[in-house]
Every structure is written in C-alpha cells, then in structure tokens.
Amino acid sequence: MLSLGTTWWLWQFEMRNAEIAQRARADANVQIFASRVEQRMRAEEQVLRGVQGLFSAGAPVGREAFSRYVDALQLGADVSGVVGLGWAPLISAAQLPAHVAEMRGLGYVGYTTVPQGVRAQYAPLVQLEPASDTELRSLGQDLLAESTHRTAMERARDSGAAAITGKLSRTPDNGLDARAGFAMFLPVYQLGLSTNTVEARQGHLLGWVVAPCLMHVWMAGLPALDTRSMRVRIFDGVELSKQSLLFDSSPTSLPPAPSSAETLEYLQVAGRTWTLVMEEQTDAAAPAPHNKSQMIARNGVFLSSVLALLAWVLLSDRARTVIMATQMTNELRETKEHFELIFDSSPDGMVVTQQADGLVVDINKGFTAMTGYERGDVISVSIGALPIWKSVDDRRRYRKQLAEHQFCENLEVALVTKTGHTIIGILSAQPATFKGVACFVGVVRDITSRKAVEDRMAHMAQHDALTGLPNRALFDDRLKQAMVQANRNGGRMALLYLDLDHFKPVNDTWGHAVGDVLLKAVAQRMHDSVRASDTVARIGGDEFVVLLPSVHDAADALSVAEIIRQALNQSFEIVAGTAVHISSSTGVAIYPDHGRDEITLSKNADMAMYRSKQQGRNKVLLFDPPEPENPGATSI
C-alpha cells in the first residue's frame, strides 16, 4: 500500500510539474512575443515621424522629393514592416476642383476622387511610394470616405499621435494584398501653429502620412519563435473570430476551442487593441504526462525504482527550468540591445528622465553632439535645472504638457549649448519604463538651419529685396493695426507718401546699378530720420511711404516729413568723386481727419504728394480737401 500510495503521489506530482512548466513557458513566450510586436509598431511609427517631419518643414514637398526620400529609407520587412508610404492631404469641398485640376496637370489625366460624391472634406491618396501598379490603383482614393480608415485618421488627428486602422482586407480598389493588413496614420499640422488642444489640432491639420502594412510581411520581420511547438494568432479587437483574424502562424490548422493550452495577451498598439493567442502544439514523439504516470505505476512496486524515478523527474525539471531561463535571458538581452542600438545610433538628442522627480537618468550620443553636455554633466540633475533652456517659458510649457497629457508633441524650443550657442529644436516626449522605473523619453531634433531658412524666407516675403525695408504687404498690415490702435485710443496717426525727384536722370546717366545703390542710401537716410516705432517702406521704383502711428497733430507729422526732405536734399556720393543731387516730394494725410480707412487715407496722402510735384517738387504738402471752386493744398 505504501508503494502504491507513493506511486500515486509521484503521478500527481509529475502532472502538476508538467502543467506548471507548460504555463511558465507559455507566459514567457507570450511576453517576449508581445514585446516584439510593440517594438515593431514603434519602429513603424518612427518611420512615419520622419515623413511627418518632411511635410512639416514648411517648404512644399514635390512628388519627386517625396519619392527620393522614401527610396532613401530602403523600406523592407527587416526594417519596420512598412511596405509603402503615402500622403493624403486634407481637401475641403471648395478646394476639390483646384486639387483635381492640379493632379491632372501633373499628367494623371483621368484623376478623380473615389468614391465620387459631395462631402465636406476629402483626404485623397495623392502619392504612394515605392511607385507601382498599386499606387495607380490607389491614386485618388478618398480615405476619409471609408469608415475603418476614417476612425483611425480622426483618432490620429485629435491626439496628434500615430493610430492604426482595424483589419483591412483586399477589395478591388483599395490596393491591398488579399491577405489581411492594416494602415498606420500620422497627422501633419501647419508649421508654427498651436496644437495644444483638440480644436487647434483639428483647425491646423494639413493631412496625413500613411503606411499600409500587410500582416504577413509585417510579422515576417519579427525574430521568430519556434512555431513548430507554438502556434501564434493575432486578432483585431477582443473577439476571436475568422472575421477579426489578422495573422495565423499555422493557417491550415483548425482553430481549436479555448483551452488551458492557450495563453491570451491583450496588446494596446497605436490606439487599438490586439488579442495575441499562443498555444503549444502537441509533439507526437514526446511522451505525454499521462504515459509517464503509467510508467510510474507499472514500475512503482519497488520503492527503489520509485526513488530513482523521483530523482530523475527532479533533475529533468531542473534542466528544463534552466533552459527556459536561459532562453528568456537571451530574449531580454536582445530587447535591451535593440533599444540601446536605437538610443545610441539616433542622430536626434535623446534624454531619459524619471516621471516622479524629473531627474535625468540617461542621455544618448546625439544629445551630447547637439548640446555639448556629457553624461557626467547631467545624470541625476533635474531636467528643469539643466542650463540648456534659453527661455523659462519653454521649460514651463514642456513641464506643463507632461503634467497635463503625459506626453509632449512637437514643441519648438530654444536651447543653449555648453559653449553658449543657441539652437532651435523640436521637442517631443513619450512615457516609457526604463530599468523598471517610470520615465519620459524626450527626443530633440535640431532644426536651427531649417528655422534660419524659414525666417529668411518669411523676411523676404515681407521686405523689399533691394533696400531691406518693409514691402507693401507688411506696410498695409501695420497701417491697419495703427488705425485700430488710434481708433481705440482716440488718437491720431499720419501717413506720408514720398516720391524722389530727378531719380530717372541718375539711372539714365550712370545706369541701374548706381540707381540701386542710391535707393539703398535713400532708404537708410529715411530710416535714420524717424523713430523706432515708425515704419518706412518702399512700395515702388522710387516711391516710399512712412507710417507715424502716433502724432499729436498735423504739425508733428509735417515736422517729421520736413526732416526727411532735408536729409534727402544733402548730396549723395554714389560715384567716386561725383556728388549726386536729388530731392523729394511728400504728401501727408492725418487719421481720422483725412480718412477713416486705409484706402481713403492712402489716396489722400498720394493726392497731396502729386500736388507737391505739380507745385515745383521738393515740397511737403498736407492734404487739403479740394474746394468746389479752388482745390489746393497747404504748403510749409
């Protein structure tokens, strides 16, 4: 009886050990696989963020430039699982005819949006790279018109983060492979505008970058588990059905009913829930736990055999545990090495800070190259206390976004390097777990050169290329603001129109090059003759305007105009050894006396200037409303 009792106990012991080992192995495998899926999704998002940066840079992105950029990425399953990258701009109903005409002008003669119909907004796929027959089939497809796409696009738009669709299967028009897949979207907003609220993000949206993914290609890039012993299935959502099945490592197998052999894990990937199901495949060559128990029963008559078998079981279980632990350690080491590779090889500056107190726990080489600060300079120092912030407001905005939203997205900041130079960066941060501690991983992209180009282009758009003075567009804007301010305060402002006298003979005698030098000298003298709050602008060849946003009366304006006239009466030595003489004719109009809107005020100042010309030039005239019988102007 003792021998039989011992045999029964050992049989139960073996059965429990087998179940425990199986469960531990399944849990370890599912955690490792889930980690790989999440890493894969982050890698795909990183690819899209690069394209997002391309479209957010401010300058228009042509089709050829986009194609070259995607070619340079060398997309492939071993990189991110992305099989293509596309651009879908947001088009309003009013903009649609011009958009269709533009696309047809590029050579797509039959281009139209699909499906056709009147909608408030459209998001047609206008380019998909690498170019193929798929692109031609997909061109013009309005992604907002399809509910699965639209749900992900709106989620990405409102959150500012990447979002993926539900399961996509091929239809005759959507250009996807017959096997299941999904698409990831990332929004692109207008450069320099606020995206701190949902309303702002909706109002400043330019469009979406999109990455269509085929699930079998996407999964092929993952480091594989031993699918001879494990079957892996991924479902979109929480329903385990054929309709929601995204991936099956053994597609010919019949889906079994849920059992203890299955392990389920729910993954949150880019705003969507995936269900990961893993089950251990039966190996016919391996003895089942039930067969082992029968063997124990048959040989359990002798106590010595029972003890020997017990020793073998314990040693075997220990060996399996050691092997499993070694495999898990290797997997975790691979995950750590993958993160370190991305962290250290990124050209962007990356800094890891603890969520609890903001202390810096790590930086990458890109951060050191960008700022000059080494790890020893910043480790265990609060991110807010680092001397990298040029503006206290930037630091406050960064900390406020993290406190309110637990992430930071595309925050433009000015940073100071260790050598004292200022750089402009785009700062983003996402929560992450680093060495078991809740942290934020901040990424800074240096856009100093791009910002300088943008500033230079903005300056050129609002300033005269020759003299550097404000042009008509900028002047008109300042004139409107000055009139609003004067109207609010009940004050006066003045507008001066000035035309150079005898400028044409200078051009005819010495040429346009000398004339240009003279115009620049005139602009400098006029600028030196007014206050910093006044505006001098060039609006034509030899025509200038001056805005005096605050004057006490007409005498104040006439006094400034006379100072300018006398300054321009002084000779200019433009040609070596030769004095060049010109003069100026100026008309002055006062707000609100001579006009309560910019058109009337400008017309009357111009009229006074014209009469100054008529009366012999080299004069300053205040606008005088013409009398029915005796029109004229008052001269000083």
C-alpha positions in Angstrom: 0.0 0.0 0.0 2.9 2.3 0.8 4.4 1.7 -2.6 1.1 2.3 -4.4 0.5 5.5 -2.4 3.9 6.7 -3.3 3.3 5.9 -6.9 0.0 7.8 -6.9 1.7 10.8 -5.3 4.5 10.8 -7.8 2.0 10.6 -10.7 0.2 13.7 -9.3 3.5 15.5 -8.8 4.6 14.9 -12.4 1.2 16.0 -13.8 1.4 19.3 -11.7 5.0 19.9 -12.7 4.2 19.4 -16.4 1.3 21.9 -16.2 3.4 24.5 -14.3 6.3 24.2 -16.7 4.0 24.5 -19.7 2.3 27.6 -18.2 5.6 29.2 -17.4 6.9 28.5 -20.9 3.7 29.9 -22.4 3.7 33.0 -20.3 7.4 33.7 -21.1 6.8 33.2 -24.8 3.7 35.4 -24.9 5.5 38.2 -23.1 8.5 38.0 -25.4 6.4 38.0 -28.5 4.2 40.9 -27.2 7.3 42.9 -26.6 8.5 42.2 -30.2 5.1 43.3 -31.6 5.2 46.6 -29.6 8.8 47.2 -30.7 7.8 46.6 -34.3 5.0 49.1 -34.0 7.3 51.7 -32.5 9.7 51.2 -35.4 7.0 51.8 -37.9 5.8 54.9 -36.1 9.4 56.2 -36.2 9.5 55.8 -40.0 6.2 57.8 -40.3 7.6 60.5 -38.0 10.5 61.0 -40.4 8.0 61.6 -43.2 5.9 63.8 -40.9 9.0 66.0 -40.4 9.5 66.2 -44.1 6.0 67.6 -44.7 6.1 69.8 -41.5 9.3 71.6 -42.6 7.3 74.4 -44.2 8.5 74.2 -47.8 6.3 72.4 -50.3 7.2 68.7 -50.8 7.1 67.8 -54.5 6.4 64.3 -55.8 10.0 63.7 -56.8 11.3 64.9 -53.5 8.9 62.6 -51.6 9.9 59.7 -53.9 13.6 60.2 -53.3 13.0 60.4 -49.5 11.2 57.1 -49.5 13.8 55.5 -51.7 16.5 56.6 -49.3 14.7 54.8 -46.4 15.1 51.4 -48.2 11.9 50.1 -46.8 11.7 46.3 -46.2 10.3 43.8 -43.8 13.5 43.7 -42.0 13.3 47.4 -41.3 9.9 48.2 -40.0 7.3 46.0 -41.8 6.2 49.1 -43.8 5.6 48.2 -47.4 4.9 51.7 -48.6 4.5 55.3 -47.5 1.8 57.7 -48.8 0.5 61.2 -48.4 -3.2 62.2 -48.1 -3.8 66.0 -47.9 -6.9 67.4 -46.3 -9.0 68.9 -49.0 -12.2 70.9 -48.4 -15.1 70.8 -50.8 -14.3 74.3 -52.1 -10.7 73.2 -52.8 -11.6 70.0 -54.6 -11.9 71.4 -58.2 -8.5 73.1 -58.0 -7.0 69.9 -56.5 -8.3 67.7 -59.3 -7.1 70.2 -61.9 -3.6 70.2 -60.3 -3.4 66.4 -60.3 -4.5 66.2 -63.9 -1.9 68.9 -64.8 0.8 66.6 -63.4 -0.1 64.0 -66.0 -2.9 62.0 -64.3 -5.4 62.8 -66.9 -8.3 60.7 -65.6 -7.6 61.6 -61.9 -10.7 61.9 -59.7 -11.5 61.2 -56.1 -13.0 57.8 -55.3 -15.8 57.3 -54.3 -17.3 60.3 -56.1 -19.8 62.5 -54.3 -20.2 65.7 -52.4 -18.6 65.6 -48.9 -17.4 68.4 -46.5 -13.8 67.1 -46.5 -11.7 64.7 -48.6 -8.4 63.0 -47.9 -7.4 61.6 -51.3 -4.3 59.4 -51.5 -2.1 61.5 -53.9 1.1 59.5 -53.8 2.2 56.1 -52.6 5.8 55.1 -52.7 7.6 53.0 -53.8 5.6 53.6 -57.1 3.9 50.5 -58.5 0.6 49.4 -60.1 -0.8 49.6 -56.5 -0.2 53.4 -56.5 -2.1 53.8 -59.7 -5.0 51.8 -58.4 -5.0 53.7 -55.1 -4.5 57.2 -56.5 -7.4 59.5 -55.6 -8.9 57.0 -53.1 -10.6 59.2 -50.5 -9.5 57.6 -47.3 -11.9 59.7 -45.2 -14.8 58.2 -47.1 -14.2 54.7 -45.7 -15.2 54.2 -42.0 -12.3 52.0 -41.0 -9.7 54.5 -42.3 -11.7 57.5 -41.1 -11.9 56.2 -37.5 -8.1 55.9 -37.3 -7.5 59.2 -39.1 -9.7 61.1 -36.8 -8.1 59.5 -33.8 -4.6 60.4 -35.0 -5.8 64.0 -35.9 -7.3 64.6 -32.4 -4.5 63.0 -30.4 -1.5 64.1 -32.5 -0.2 60.5 -32.2 0.0 57.6 -34.6 -3.1 55.5 -35.0 -3.8 52.3 -36.8 -6.9 51.0 -38.5 -8.8 47.9 -37.8 -8.4 44.8 -40.0 -8.2 45.6 -43.7 -8.8 43.0 -46.4 -8.5 43.5 -50.1 -11.3 45.0 -52.2 -11.0 45.7 -55.9 -10.0 49.3 -55.3 -8.0 49.7 -52.2 -4.7 48.3 -53.4 -4.1 46.0 -50.5 -2.9 42.4 -50.8 -5.5 39.6 -50.5 -4.2 38.8 -47.1 -5.1 40.8 -44.0 -3.4 44.0 -43.1 -3.8 47.4 -41.5 -2.7 51.0 -42.1 -1.0 53.4 -39.8 -1.7 57.2 -39.9 0.2 60.1 -38.5 -1.1 63.7 -38.8 0.8 66.7 -40.2 0.0 70.1 -38.9 0.8 73.6 -40.1 4.2 74.7 -39.0 4.5 77.1 -36.1 0.8 76.9 -35.1 -0.5 75.7 -31.8 -1.5 72.0 -31.4 -2.1 72.1 -27.7 -5.9 71.4 -27.9 -8.1 69.1 -29.9 -9.7 72.1 -31.5 -6.3 73.6 -32.5 -5.2 70.2 -33.9 -8.4 69.9 -36.0 -8.1 73.5 -37.3 -4.4 73.4 -38.2 -4.4 70.0 -39.9 -2.6 69.7 -43.3 -3.2 66.0 -43.9 -1.9 62.5 -43.0 1.1 60.4 -43.8 0.0 56.8 -44.2 1.8 53.4 -44.1 -0.2 50.5 -45.5 1.0 47.2 -44.0 0.5 43.6 -44.9 0.3 41.5 -41.8 2.3 38.5 -43.2 5.1 40.9 -44.3 4.9 42.8 -41.1 5.2 39.7 -39.0 7.9 38.2 -41.2 10.3 40.8 -39.8 9.9 39.8 -36.2 12.5 37.5 -34.7 10.6 34.2 -34.9 9.7 31.9 -32.1 9.8 28.1 -32.6 6.4 27.8 -34.4 7.0 24.0 -34.6 5.9 24.0 -30.9 4.0 27.2 -30.7 1.0 28.4 -32.8 0.6 32.2 -32.9 -2.6 34.0 -33.8 -3.4 37.8 -33.6 -6.9 39.1 -33.7 -8.1 42.7 -34.2 -10.0 43.6 -31.1 -11.1 41.2 -28.4 -13.4 39.0 -30.5 -11.7 35.7 -31.5 -13.3 35.1 -34.9 -12.3 34.4 -38.5 -13.5 37.9 -39.4 -11.1 39.5 -36.9 -8.1 37.2 -37.5 -5.1 39.2 -38.6 -2.4 36.6 -38.5 -2.1 32.8 -38.0 1.3 31.1 -38.0 -0.4 27.8 -38.8 -3.2 28.9 -41.2 -4.1 25.3 -42.2 -4.8 24.3 -38.6 -8.4 24.2 -37.4 -9.0 26.8 -34.7 -9.4 24.9 -31.5 -11.8 25.8 -28.8 -10.2 27.9 -26.0 -8.5 25.6 -23.5 -5.9 25.6 -20.8 -3.2 25.1 -23.5 -3.9 28.6 -24.9 -2.4 31.9 -23.5 -4.1 35.2 -24.3 -2.5 38.6 -24.1 -4.2 41.9 -24.9 -1.9 44.5 -26.6 -2.5 48.2 -26.9 -0.9 49.2 -30.2 -1.2 52.7 -31.7 -4.6 53.2 -30.1 -6.0 49.8 -31.0 -6.5 46.6 -29.1 -5.0 43.4 -30.5 -5.5 40.0 -28.9 -2.5 37.7 -29.0 -3.3 34.0 -28.7 -0.5 31.4 -28.3 -0.9 27.7 -27.9 1.5 24.9 -27.5 1.5 22.4 -30.4 1.4 18.7 -29.5 4.6 16.8 -30.3 3.6 13.2 -31.0 7.1 12.0 -30.4 7.2 13.3 -26.9 5.7 11.2 -24.1 2.6 12.7 -22.6 2.3 13.3 -18.9 -0.3 10.5 -18.8 2.1 8.0 -20.3 4.8 8.9 -17.8 2.3 8.3 -14.9 1.5 4.9 -16.3 5.2 4.1 -16.4 5.5 5.2 -12.8 2.6 3.0 -11.9 4.0 -0.1 -13.6 7.4 0.4 -12.0 6.2 1.6 -8.7 6.2 -1.8 -7.0 9.7 -1.4 -5.8 10.5 1.5 -3.6 14.0 1.9 -5.0 12.6 2.3 -8.5 10.2 4.9 -7.2 13.0 6.8 -5.6 15.2 6.6 -8.7 12.3 7.9 -10.9 11.7 10.7 -8.4 15.4 11.8 -8.7 15.1 11.7 -12.5 12.0 13.8 -12.5 13.5 16.4 -10.3 16.7 16.6 -12.3 14.8 16.7 -15.6 12.5 19.5 -14.3 15.5 21.5 -13.1 17.1 21.1 -16.6 14.0 22.3 -18.3 13.8 25.3 -16.0 17.5 26.2 -16.6 16.9 26.0 -20.4 13.8 28.2 -20.2 15.5 30.8 -18.0 18.4 30.9 -20.4 16.1 31.5 -23.4 14.2 34.2 -21.5 17.5 35.9 -20.5 18.7 35.8 -24.2 15.4 37.3 -25.3 15.6 40.1 -22.8 19.2 40.8 -23.7 18.2 41.1 -27.4 15.4 43.5 -26.4 17.8 45.6 -24.4 20.4 45.6 -27.1 17.8 46.6 -29.7 16.8 49.6 -27.5 20.4 50.6 -26.9 21.1 50.4 -30.7 18.2 52.8 -31.4 19.1 55.0 -28.5 22.8 55.3 -29.3 22.5 55.5 -33.1 19.8 58.1 -33.3 21.1 61.4 -34.7 18.5 63.2 -32.6 19.2 64.1 -29.0 17.5 61.7 -26.5 17.2 62.2 -22.8 15.5 59.9 -20.3 14.1 61.5 -17.1 12.2 60.0 -14.2 8.5 60.8 -14.1 8.5 61.3 -10.4 11.1 64.0 -10.0 12.4 64.8 -13.4 15.9 63.6 -12.7 18.0 62.7 -15.8 18.9 59.0 -15.8 20.5 58.7 -19.3 21.3 60.6 -22.5 22.4 59.4 -25.9 25.4 60.4 -28.1 23.1 62.6 -30.2 22.3 64.7 -27.1 26.0 65.2 -26.4 26.8 66.0 -30.0 23.9 68.5 -30.1 24.4 70.3 -26.7 28.0 69.5 -25.7 26.9 68.1 -22.4 28.3 64.7 -21.4 26.6 62.1 -19.2 28.5 63.2 -16.1 27.2 66.8 -16.6 23.5 65.8 -16.5 23.0 62.5 -14.8 20.9 62.9 -11.5 20.2 66.5 -12.4 16.6 67.7 -12.8 15.7 68.4 -16.4 14.3 71.7 -15.3 17.6 72.7 -13.6 19.8 72.0 -16.6 21.3 75.2 -18.1 20.0 74.2 -21.6 16.8 76.3 -21.5 17.1 79.7 -23.2 13.6 80.6 -22.2 11.8 80.0 -18.9 8.6 79.9 -20.9 9.8 76.9 -23.0 10.7 75.0 -19.9 7.3 75.7 -18.3 5.4 74.7 -21.4 7.3 71.4 -21.6 6.7 70.6 -18.0 3.0 71.7 -18.2 2.4 69.4 -21.3 3.9 66.4 -19.5 1.9 67.1 -16.3 -1.4 67.5 -18.2 -1.1 65.0 -21.0 1.7 62.6 -20.0 3.4 63.3 -23.4 4.7 66.3 -25.3 4.4 66.6 -29.1 6.4 68.9 -31.5 7.2 71.7 -29.0 9.5 74.3 -30.6 12.1 75.3 -28.0 15.3 77.4 -27.9 18.2 75.6 -26.2 21.7 76.8 -25.2 24.7 74.5 -25.8 27.5 74.1 -23.4 29.6 76.6 -25.4 26.8 79.2 -25.3 25.4 78.9 -28.8 21.6 78.9 -29.3 19.9 76.1 -31.2 16.3 75.7 -32.2 14.8 72.3 -31.6 11.6 70.3 -31.9 11.0 68.6 -28.6 8.7 65.5 -28.1 8.4 63.1 -25.2 6.6 59.9 -24.5 6.2 57.8 -21.3 8.3 54.6 -21.0 9.6 52.2 -18.5 13.4 52.4 -18.2 15.2 49.8 -16.0 11.9 49.2 -14.1 11.3 53.0 -13.4 8.5 55.1 -14.9 10.3 57.6 -17.2 9.8 60.1 -20.0 11.9 59.6 -23.1 12.5 63.1 -24.7 13.6 63.5 -28.3 15.1 66.8 -29.6 15.5 67.3 -33.3 17.8 70.2 -34.3 16.0 72.5 -36.8 18.3 75.5 -36.4 19.3 75.5 -40.1 15.8 74.9 -41.2 14.5 77.6 -39.0 17.0 80.1 -40.3 15.9 79.3 -43.9 12.2 79.7 -42.9 13.0 83.0 -41.1 14.9 84.3 -44.1 12.1 83.3 -46.5 9.5 84.9 -44.2 11.6 88.1 -44.2 11.9 88.1 -47.9 8.1 87.7 -48.3 7.6 90.9 -46.3 10.6 93.1 -47.2 11.9 94.8 -50.2 14.8 92.7 -51.6 16.9 95.8 -52.6 16.6 98.1 -49.6 15.5 95.7 -46.8 12.6 98.0 -45.9 9.1 96.6 -45.3 7.2 96.0 -48.6 3.6 96.9 -49.3 2.1 93.8 -47.8 3.8 94.3 -44.4 3.2 98.0 -44.5 -0.5 97.5 -45.2 -0.7 95.2 -42.2 1.0 97.7 -39.9 -1.2 100.5 -41.2 -4.4 98.6 -40.3 -3.0 97.9 -36.8 -2.1 101.5 -36.3 -5.6 102.7 -37.4 -7.2 100.2 -35.0 -5.0 101.4 -32.1 -5.6 105.1 -32.9 -9.4 104.5 -33.1 -9.3 102.6 -29.8 -7.3 105.4 -28.0 -9.0 108.3 -29.7 -5.6 109.5 -31.1 -4.1 110.5 -34.4 -1.7 108.9 -36.8 -0.1 110.1 -40.0 0.7 108.7 -43.4 3.4 110.1 -45.7 3.7 109.4 -49.4 7.1 110.3 -50.9 8.4 110.3 -54.4 12.0 111.1 -55.4 12.6 114.0 -57.7 15.1 113.7 -60.6 15.8 110.0 -60.0 15.3 109.0 -63.6 18.3 111.1 -64.9 20.5 109.2 -62.4 19.5 105.9 -63.9 19.9 107.2 -67.4 23.4 108.7 -66.7 25.1 106.1 -64.6 22.9 103.0 -65.1 20.6 100.9 -62.9 23.4 99.6 -60.7 24.2 103.1 -59.5 20.5 103.8 -59.2 20.1 100.8 -56.9 22.9 102.0 -54.7 21.2 105.4 -54.5 17.9 103.8 -53.5 19.6 101.9 -50.7 21.2 105.1 -49.4 17.9 107.0 -49.6 16.2 104.2 -47.6 19.0 104.4 -44.9 18.6 108.2 -44.6 14.8 107.9 -44.3 15.1 105.2 -41.7 17.6 107.3 -39.7 15.2 110.2 -39.7 12.3 108.6 -37.9 11.6 106.9 -34.6 11.9 103.2 -33.9 8.1 103.0 -33.7 7.7 104.5 -37.1 7.7 102.5 -40.4 9.4 103.3 -43.6 8.5 101.2 -46.6 9.3 101.0 -50.3 6.2 100.4 -52.5 7.6 101.1 -56.0 10.6 102.0 -58.0 11.3 105.4 -56.3 8.2 105.6 -54.2 8.3 105.4 -50.4 5.7 105.6 -47.6 6.1 106.4 -43.9 3.8 105.5 -41.1 3.7 107.6 -38.0 1.5 105.5 -35.7 1.1 108.3 -33.0 1.1 112.1 -33.6 -0.3 114.9 -31.5 -1.4 116.9 -34.5 -0.6 117.7 -38.2 2.3 119.8 -37.1 4.1 116.8 -35.7 3.7 114.9 -39.0 4.8 117.8 -41.1 7.9 118.2 -38.9 9.0 114.6 -39.5 8.3 115.0 -43.2 10.5 118.1 -43.3 13.4 116.3 -41.5 13.2 113.6 -44.2 13.1 116.2 -47.0 16.2 118.0 -45.7 18.1 114.7 -45.3 17.4 113.7 -48.9 18.5 117.2 -50.1 22.0 116.5 -49.0 24.2 115.2 -51.8 25.0 111.5 -52.2 28.5 110.4 -53.2 27.4 107.3 -55.1 30.0 107.6 -57.9 33.6 108.2 -56.7 34.4 111.9 -56.9 30.9 112.8 -58.1 28.1 114.3 -55.9 24.6 113.2 -56.9 21.8 115.5 -56.0 18.1 114.6 -55.8 15.1 115.9 -53.8 11.7 114.6 -52.8 8.0 115.5 -53.0 5.9 114.4 -50.0 2.2 114.3 -49.2 0.8 114.0 -45.7 -2.6 112.7 -44.5 -3.8 112.5 -40.9 -6.1 109.9 -39.4 -9.0 110.4 -38.8 -9.1 114.0 -40.3 -8.3 112.9 -43.9 -9.7 109.4 -43.9 -11.1 106.7 -41.5 -10.0 103.7 -43.6 -6.7 102.8 -45.2 -7.9 103.2 -48.8 -9.1 106.7 -48.3 -6.2 107.8 -46.2 -3.7 106.4 -48.7 -5.5 108.0 -51.6 -5.4 111.4 -49.9 -1.8 111.2 -49.0 -0.9 110.2 -52.6 -3.0 113.1 -53.8 -1.1 115.6 -51.6 2.2 114.2 -52.9 1.0 114.6 -56.5 0.2 118.2 -55.9 3.6 118.7 -54.4 5.0 117.6 -57.7 2.8 119.9 -59.6 3.9 122.9 -57.5 7.5 122.5 -58.3 8.8 119.5 -56.4 11.0 119.4 -53.3 8.0 120.2 -51.1 6.0 118.7 -48.2 2.2 119.3 -48.5 -0.6 118.4 -46.1 -3.7 117.1 -47.7 -6.3 119.8 -48.1 -9.7 118.6 -49.2 -10.4 120.4 -52.6 -12.9 123.2 -52.6 -15.5 123.1 -55.3 -14.0 126.3 -56.9 -10.4 126.4 -55.6 -8.8 123.0 -54.9 -5.4 123.1 -53.3 -3.1 122.1 -50.5 -1.3 123.9 -47.7 2.4 124.2 -48.1 5.1 124.7 -45.4 
